[in-house]
């Protein structure tokens, strides 16, 4: 028989174990935004090149740009490239000396490098690698864009933003598995959350989540509001300022509007003209008119068969209270006037698609790849179809001269939305919905799906 003292000890141990289990459960529920503890230097720069990403040149059939990072010991490294072959003896390489920009973050000093590879042949597979301090990256294979009559497959991702390594990585992997021949990847902005003193670690985890995607396909991102930050926040001097990572993280075409020169650009890729806008600058920094004039010129000079506009904030928001009136008043008329085929957007952490009146185009899409999820507005439910909540998605687009096919798929690979735009000989377009195999939209407004939390729902 146990003594009173032994009983007290046993009760105390049981309470301690229960308390520990409860704490562990709470810790797993409150998952941090990054997988590294605050103050950890896991993603600090070293002499080894990292954060390596290729982006299309203005003419993606003839070149691409590469950005990468090292520590401050590397001042002007080189990129080597050569036509890909089957032998490990790559042969004679061409060298390109990079330009270098210093950056200091919470993880210390780093140097960011950019090299532009030009004079390439269309639809050709190239090998390339970048230099560090006595080190090199792996040899990467990248194919230039083909001619306008060659079919194109590309991936499109909405906001990644939060918990990139723990939750977003599987979305990116699912996209690669679903479209292994994709040579271009579009991102709708808010790649990281930013603004919390962990920006550099967040960027480190974005690249860790992306894996080989940024080296073996060309990456073209729009800038989001989270790539900006609020200077002098909560004071009369508060203002929106471009984050220091954005201008150095990607080697984007330098052909944007002067008022937003590092965050607007355009390029031609295999029969498609893709124009990237900066919604934050338009809404908060007064550049909407300048961007509209620039967009009008870029689309007036367009000789491609298909046109896609990519931006972060949507023209038609599926979330309550986000009207973005300046985008609709100033930029949207240009989109309509030039008969843009597809407008790809993010920002609102839900899914929604709507067409322009009874016509096939433009089709406006808002989607989300990351785990941060919002609720739909009543207006979105009335004006968009399909819509969806609490669902991580990726999109696969296949394009040829006569047809543009769009598929939105859940992270588990199920078809959530899809349509085809078909171009007739006279230039008119017809939209056909893809309904076979499409799963039912997720709607958190249905009482049977709510599980006691206002910010989340389950089937």
Wavefront OBJ file of the C-alpha trace (Angstrom):
o trace
v 0.000 0.000 0.000
v 1.363 3.482 -0.987
v 2.123 6.016 1.733
v 0.565 9.464 1.684
v 3.930 10.929 0.658
v 4.211 8.452 -2.228
v 0.667 9.302 -3.344
v 1.493 13.003 -3.327
v 4.652 12.358 -5.376
v 2.737 10.238 -7.887
v 0.004 12.855 -8.196
v 2.616 15.567 -8.736
v 4.340 13.535 -11.435
v 1.029 12.894 -13.179
v 0.165 16.577 -13.109
v 3.621 17.445 -14.466
v 3.265 14.936 -17.318
v -0.191 16.232 -18.164
v 1.080 19.801 -18.096
v 3.973 18.874 -20.394
v 1.644 17.141 -22.813
v -0.650 20.163 -22.866
v 2.312 22.472 -23.476
v 3.549 20.268 -26.303
v 0.098 20.303 -27.872
v -0.091 24.082 -27.620
v 3.384 24.423 -29.138
v 2.403 22.366 -32.167
v -0.765 24.398 -32.655
v 1.115 27.721 -32.592
v 3.531 26.938 -35.396
v 6.183 29.618 -36.001
v 6.427 31.399 -39.337
v 9.881 29.926 -39.948
v 11.446 26.665 -38.857
v 14.418 28.406 -37.207
v 14.207 30.003 -33.757
v 14.452 33.773 -33.457
v 18.102 34.795 -33.499
v 19.269 31.597 -35.182
v 21.770 32.205 -38.031
v 21.020 29.073 -40.033
v 20.351 31.131 -43.178
v 23.301 33.533 -42.842
v 25.372 34.011 -46.001
v 28.607 32.050 -46.482
v 31.228 31.750 -49.197
v 29.043 29.138 -50.884
v 26.570 30.544 -53.432
v 22.921 30.187 -52.444
v 19.477 31.694 -53.214
v 20.185 31.028 -56.873
v 17.314 31.978 -59.174
v 16.976 32.386 -62.944
v 14.495 34.823 -64.479
v 13.532 35.494 -68.111
v 15.102 38.228 -70.186
v 12.761 40.521 -72.117
v 13.090 38.029 -74.971
v 13.189 34.761 -73.051
v 14.193 32.875 -76.201
v 17.502 34.733 -76.271
v 18.561 35.059 -72.649
v 17.952 34.957 -68.932
v 19.227 36.640 -65.784
v 20.543 34.938 -62.649
v 20.702 36.291 -59.101
v 22.513 34.657 -56.193
v 23.953 35.427 -52.774
v 27.244 34.942 -50.921
v 28.940 36.487 -47.947
v 30.919 39.710 -48.244
v 34.170 37.991 -49.242
v 32.856 37.508 -52.788
v 33.037 40.797 -54.714
v 32.597 40.106 -58.444
v 32.009 36.410 -59.135
v 31.309 34.905 -62.520
v 28.590 32.797 -64.099
v 29.655 30.091 -66.542
v 27.364 28.764 -69.269
v 27.555 26.311 -72.151
v 25.148 24.367 -74.358
v 24.131 21.244 -72.436
v 25.487 17.899 -73.523
v 25.532 14.363 -72.199
v 29.193 14.241 -71.162
v 30.452 15.370 -67.745
v 33.146 17.178 -69.724
v 31.055 20.262 -70.414
v 33.584 21.714 -72.849
v 34.501 25.334 -73.382
v 32.369 27.693 -71.298
v 31.443 31.337 -71.659
v 31.992 33.487 -68.582
v 29.856 36.444 -67.457
v 31.091 38.687 -64.624
v 28.347 39.593 -62.174
v 27.481 42.956 -60.680
v 27.359 42.945 -56.876
v 25.220 44.762 -54.297
v 25.916 44.627 -50.566
v 23.070 43.987 -48.125
v 23.013 43.932 -44.323
v 20.188 42.143 -42.520
v 19.457 40.700 -39.095
v 21.682 37.768 -40.137
v 24.652 39.984 -40.967
v 26.361 41.152 -44.140
v 25.897 39.550 -47.543
v 26.592 40.277 -51.193
v 23.938 39.755 -53.870
v 25.084 39.148 -57.418
v 23.470 39.438 -60.839
v 24.618 38.080 -64.203
v 22.735 38.446 -67.498
v 23.190 35.704 -70.070
v 22.539 36.969 -73.605
v 22.918 35.902 -77.222
v 21.374 32.459 -76.734
v 19.443 30.305 -79.196
v 15.697 29.621 -78.811
v 14.464 26.299 -77.436
v 17.957 25.232 -76.414
v 19.054 23.526 -73.205
v 21.939 25.262 -71.434
v 24.178 24.358 -68.516
v 25.157 27.109 -66.106
v 26.674 27.564 -62.676
v 27.643 30.468 -60.401
v 30.741 31.171 -58.344
v 31.345 31.706 -54.643
v 34.528 32.070 -52.614
v 36.598 29.230 -54.054
v 33.346 27.320 -54.586
v 30.734 26.774 -57.284
v 27.070 25.921 -57.413
v 25.887 22.756 -59.090
v 25.574 22.772 -62.875
v 21.949 23.692 -63.613
v 20.003 22.901 -66.786
v 17.689 25.559 -68.183
v 15.891 25.698 -71.526
v 15.330 28.984 -73.316
v 11.856 29.788 -74.596
v 10.923 28.299 -77.939
v 9.289 29.872 -80.949
v 5.716 31.177 -80.770
v 4.258 28.044 -82.390
v 5.726 25.679 -79.772
v 3.435 24.576 -76.906
v 4.270 26.090 -73.509
v 3.625 24.777 -70.002
v 3.953 27.139 -67.046
v 3.132 27.150 -63.332
v 1.372 29.920 -61.433
v 1.330 30.268 -57.636
v -0.598 32.700 -55.458
v 0.771 34.098 -52.183
v 3.249 31.789 -50.451
v 4.103 34.242 -47.619
v 3.908 32.217 -44.392
v 5.477 28.972 -43.212
v 7.185 28.495 -46.555
v 9.262 25.499 -45.584
v 6.692 23.653 -43.490
v 3.568 24.221 -45.614
v 4.356 25.864 -48.970
v 7.086 23.441 -50.025
v 4.605 20.650 -50.714
v 2.550 22.951 -52.947
v 5.604 23.761 -55.045
v 6.578 20.086 -55.208
v 3.033 19.169 -56.224
v 3.190 21.725 -59.029
v 6.476 20.343 -60.313
v 5.112 16.790 -60.239
v 1.924 17.815 -62.043
v 3.798 19.785 -64.723
v 7.322 18.356 -65.011
v 7.830 20.018 -68.411
v 7.047 23.531 -67.113
v 9.815 25.966 -68.058
v 8.350 29.093 -66.455
v 6.958 29.766 -62.960
v 4.892 32.849 -62.064
v 4.349 34.060 -58.482
v 1.653 36.584 -57.545
v 3.588 38.373 -54.786
v 3.905 38.210 -50.994
v 6.517 35.504 -51.269
v 7.427 36.157 -47.626
v 5.653 37.810 -44.723
v 8.429 40.284 -43.898
v 8.415 43.202 -41.514
v 8.995 41.177 -38.356
v 12.788 41.154 -38.100
v 12.966 37.717 -39.686
v 12.959 38.773 -43.336
v 16.286 37.167 -44.190
v 15.376 33.847 -42.595
v 12.021 33.974 -44.385
v 13.749 34.476 -47.728
v 16.063 31.610 -46.834
v 13.079 29.359 -46.239
v 11.371 30.483 -49.458
v 14.387 29.274 -51.401
v 14.610 26.111 -49.306
v 10.951 25.411 -50.057
v 11.408 26.068 -53.775
v 14.260 23.565 -54.104
v 15.419 23.223 -57.713
v 12.484 25.141 -59.162
v 14.288 28.542 -59.343
v 17.287 27.066 -61.151
v 15.620 24.752 -63.649
v 12.697 26.952 -64.636
v 12.608 30.708 -65.147
v 10.925 32.457 -62.211
v 8.903 35.667 -62.749
v 7.357 37.135 -59.564
v 5.079 40.098 -58.992
v 5.839 42.205 -55.950
v 3.365 42.133 -53.064
v 2.652 44.531 -50.227
v 4.696 42.325 -47.886
v 7.791 42.999 -49.981
v 7.323 46.585 -48.805
v 7.432 47.747 -45.189
v 6.029 50.628 -43.158
v 8.700 53.140 -42.178
v 7.930 55.231 -39.068
v 4.883 53.064 -38.470
v 2.091 54.543 -36.313
v 3.539 58.056 -36.558
v 2.540 61.056 -38.712
v 5.600 60.328 -40.868
v 4.498 56.757 -41.691
v 5.197 55.807 -45.300
v 5.448 52.726 -47.488
v 9.026 51.813 -48.450
v 10.329 49.143 -50.806
v 11.966 46.313 -48.869
v 15.703 45.948 -49.338
v 15.535 42.315 -50.439
v 13.357 42.798 -53.523
v 15.746 44.686 -55.849
v 18.600 42.212 -55.270
v 16.852 38.842 -54.957
v 15.754 38.468 -58.601
v 17.468 39.356 -61.895
v 14.331 40.728 -63.581
v 14.155 42.549 -66.938
v 15.014 46.225 -66.611
v 12.201 47.559 -68.770
v 9.603 48.740 -66.244
v 8.059 52.141 -65.689
v 10.467 54.670 -64.148
v 8.200 55.229 -61.144
v 8.469 51.534 -60.192
v 11.558 50.452 -62.081
v 12.495 47.386 -60.008
v 8.971 46.010 -59.578
v 7.348 46.381 -63.017
v 8.554 44.588 -66.129
v 7.461 42.591 -69.147
v 8.792 39.758 -71.255
v 7.826 37.583 -74.205
v 7.789 33.841 -73.697
v 6.854 31.433 -76.477
v 3.938 33.320 -77.979
v 2.820 34.963 -74.712
v 3.463 38.525 -73.557
v 3.514 38.671 -69.757
v 3.305 42.094 -68.094
v 3.979 42.449 -64.365
v 2.497 45.380 -62.415
v 3.120 46.724 -58.904
v -0.242 47.101 -57.196
v 1.218 48.384 -53.925
v 3.044 51.211 -55.668
v -0.091 52.054 -57.653
v -2.339 52.131 -54.584
v -0.024 53.606 -51.949
v 2.676 55.540 -53.784
v 0.648 57.271 -56.498
v 2.099 55.504 -59.541
v -1.163 54.141 -60.990
v -1.306 56.642 -63.880
v 2.353 56.153 -64.768
v 1.891 52.372 -64.739
v -1.249 52.685 -66.869
v 0.585 54.734 -69.505
v 3.459 52.271 -69.519
v 1.091 49.283 -69.712
v -0.756 50.886 -72.612
v 2.482 51.236 -74.581
v 3.671 47.705 -73.767
v 0.349 46.231 -74.914
v 0.073 48.490 -77.976
v 3.408 47.144 -79.189
v 2.436 43.550 -78.428
v 2.953 41.094 -81.300
v 2.273 37.910 -79.302
v -0.900 35.851 -79.695
v -1.693 35.685 -75.971
v -1.414 38.267 -73.188
v -1.206 37.721 -69.418
v -1.098 40.457 -66.765
v 0.343 39.490 -63.378
v -0.066 41.588 -60.231
v -0.556 41.112 -56.514
v -3.692 43.077 -55.573
v -6.758 42.008 -57.572
v -8.978 44.220 -59.695
v -11.986 42.372 -58.262
v -11.411 41.277 -54.693
v -12.993 38.111 -53.297
v -12.429 39.332 -49.733
v -14.666 41.742 -47.853
v -13.501 45.359 -47.722
v -10.774 45.261 -50.369
v -12.051 47.278 -53.294
v -8.734 48.493 -54.823
v -10.683 51.246 -56.587
v -7.626 52.947 -58.054
v -6.589 49.781 -59.843
v -10.049 49.442 -61.384
v -10.364 53.138 -62.247
v -6.911 53.668 -63.764
v -5.353 50.354 -64.822
v -8.354 48.165 -65.615
v -9.484 50.247 -68.630
v -6.104 49.560 -70.252
v -6.491 45.825 -69.627
v -9.948 45.884 -71.212
v -8.923 48.032 -74.163
v -6.161 45.642 -75.171
v -8.233 42.483 -74.758
v -5.910 40.842 -72.236
v -6.632 37.123 -71.991
v -5.822 36.358 -68.375
v -5.178 38.407 -65.228
v -3.363 36.457 -62.495
v -3.550 37.834 -58.936
v -3.101 36.999 -55.254
v -3.316 39.043 -52.020
v -6.698 37.868 -50.748
v -5.810 34.319 -49.633
v -8.926 32.756 -51.112
v -9.847 31.442 -54.561
v -12.110 33.241 -57.001
v -12.529 33.602 -60.767
v -14.722 35.908 -62.813
v -14.992 36.831 -66.461
v -15.505 40.221 -68.038
v -19.224 40.360 -68.721
v -20.400 37.776 -71.244
v -17.104 37.727 -73.161
v -14.500 35.018 -72.844
v -11.766 37.413 -71.785
v -10.296 38.720 -69.681
v -10.531 35.984 -67.059
v -9.559 37.278 -63.608
v -8.130 34.763 -61.126
v -7.234 35.149 -57.447
v -5.533 32.213 -55.746
v -3.343 31.283 -52.772
v -0.559 28.742 -52.305
v 0.314 29.314 -48.658
v -1.397 28.319 -45.397
v -2.671 31.801 -44.504
v -6.355 31.723 -45.488
v -9.095 34.392 -45.521
v -12.877 34.318 -45.860
v -14.879 35.159 -48.994
v -17.170 38.164 -49.217
v -20.847 37.807 -50.082
v -20.161 39.768 -53.273
v -17.526 37.251 -54.326
v -19.963 34.394 -53.851
v -22.447 36.260 -56.058
v -20.053 37.403 -58.822
v -17.328 34.734 -58.998
v -17.407 31.063 -59.881
v -15.881 28.943 -58.658
v -14.786 30.323 -55.311
v -13.045 28.581 -52.455
v -11.665 28.925 -48.956
v -9.124 27.153 -46.756
v -7.499 25.452 -49.733
v -3.864 25.503 -50.877
v -3.632 25.554 -54.672
v -1.285 25.649 -57.625
v -2.118 26.356 -61.268
v -0.922 24.774 -64.503
v -1.268 26.639 -67.802
v -0.633 25.081 -71.205
v -0.545 27.401 -74.200
v -0.271 26.940 -77.953
v -1.201 29.305 -80.815
v -4.863 28.229 -80.812
v -5.580 27.408 -77.174
v -4.846 28.466 -73.602
v -5.747 25.845 -71.012
v -5.945 26.766 -67.318
v -6.163 24.313 -64.428
v -6.243 25.128 -60.700
v -5.386 22.101 -58.599
v -5.363 21.506 -54.860
v -2.141 20.593 -53.119
v -3.217 16.937 -53.301
v -3.567 17.226 -57.079
v -7.354 17.392 -57.464
v -8.874 19.609 -60.160
v -10.535 22.589 -58.500
v -11.151 24.871 -61.484
v -10.386 24.811 -65.175
v -11.234 26.311 -68.537
v -9.932 26.590 -72.078
v -9.725 29.694 -74.232
v -9.818 28.846 -77.929
v -8.820 31.371 -80.583
v -10.603 31.277 -83.945
v -9.057 32.273 -87.260
v -10.663 35.717 -87.044
v -9.091 36.351 -83.629
v -12.286 35.858 -81.602
v -12.071 33.726 -78.479
v -14.370 31.161 -76.932
v -14.264 29.888 -73.334
v -15.039 26.276 -72.457
v -15.346 25.213 -68.830
v -13.487 22.069 -67.731
v -15.963 20.287 -65.484
v -15.024 16.608 -65.666
v -13.378 15.525 -62.423
v -13.681 18.958 -60.812
v -14.259 18.761 -57.058
v -16.852 20.823 -55.212
v -15.753 24.280 -53.974
v -14.985 24.652 -50.282
v -17.221 27.203 -48.569
v -16.623 28.040 -44.931
v -19.945 29.896 -44.728
v -21.769 26.572 -44.592
v -22.544 25.793 -40.969
v -21.748 22.108 -41.419
v -18.124 22.926 -42.282
v -17.399 25.177 -39.322
v -15.547 23.587 -36.438
v -15.592 26.306 -33.820
v -12.889 28.626 -35.159
v -13.651 31.802 -37.070
v -10.432 31.723 -39.087
v -10.575 28.198 -40.435
v -12.888 25.511 -41.750
v -12.695 21.842 -42.616
v -14.676 19.495 -44.784
l 1 2 3 4 5 6 7 8 9 10 11 12 13 14 15 16 17 18 19 20 21 22 23 24 25 26 27 28 29 30 31 32 33 34 35 36 37 38 39 40 41 42 43 44 45 46 47 48 49 50 51 52 53 54 55 56 57 58 59 60 61 62 63 64 65 66 67 68 69 70 71 72 73 74 75 76 77 78 79 80 81 82 83 84 85 86 87 88 89 90 91 92 93 94 95 96 97 98 99 100 101 102 103 104 105 106 107 108 109 110 111 112 113 114 115 116 117 118 119 120 121 122 123 124 125 126 127 128 129 130 131 132 133 134 135 136 137 138 139 140 141 142 143 144 145 146 147 148 149 150 151 152 153 154 155 156 157 158 159 160 161 162 163 164 165 166 167 168 169 170 171 172 173 174 175 176 177 178 179 180 181 182 183 184 185 186 187 188 189 190 191 192 193 194 195 196 197 198 199 200 201 202 203 204 205 206 207 208 209 210 211 212 213 214 215 216 217 218 219 220 221 222 223 224 225 226 227 228 229 230 231 232 233 234 235 236 237 238 239 240 241 242 243 244 245 246 247 248 249 250 251 252 253 254 255 256 257 258 259 260 261 262 263 264 265 266 267 268 269 270 271 272 273 274 275 276 277 278 279 280 281 282 283 284 285 286 287 288 289 290 291 292 293 294 295 296 297 298 299 300 301 302 303 304 305 306 307 308 309 310 311 312 313 314 315 316 317 318 319 320 321 322 323 324 325 326 327 328 329 330 331 332 333 334 335 336 337 338 339 340 341 342 343 344 345 346 347 348 349 350 351 352 353 354 355 356 357 358 359 360 361 362 363 364 365 366 367 368 369 370 371 372 373 374 375 376 377 378 379 380 381 382 383 384 385 386 387 388 389 390 391 392 393 394 395 396 397 398 399 400 401 402 403 404 405 406 407 408 409 410 411 412 413 414 415 416 417 418 419 420 421 422 423 424 425 426 427 428 429 430 431 432 433 434 435 436 437 438 439 440 441 442 443 444 445 446 447 448 449 450 451 452 453 454 455 456 457 458 459
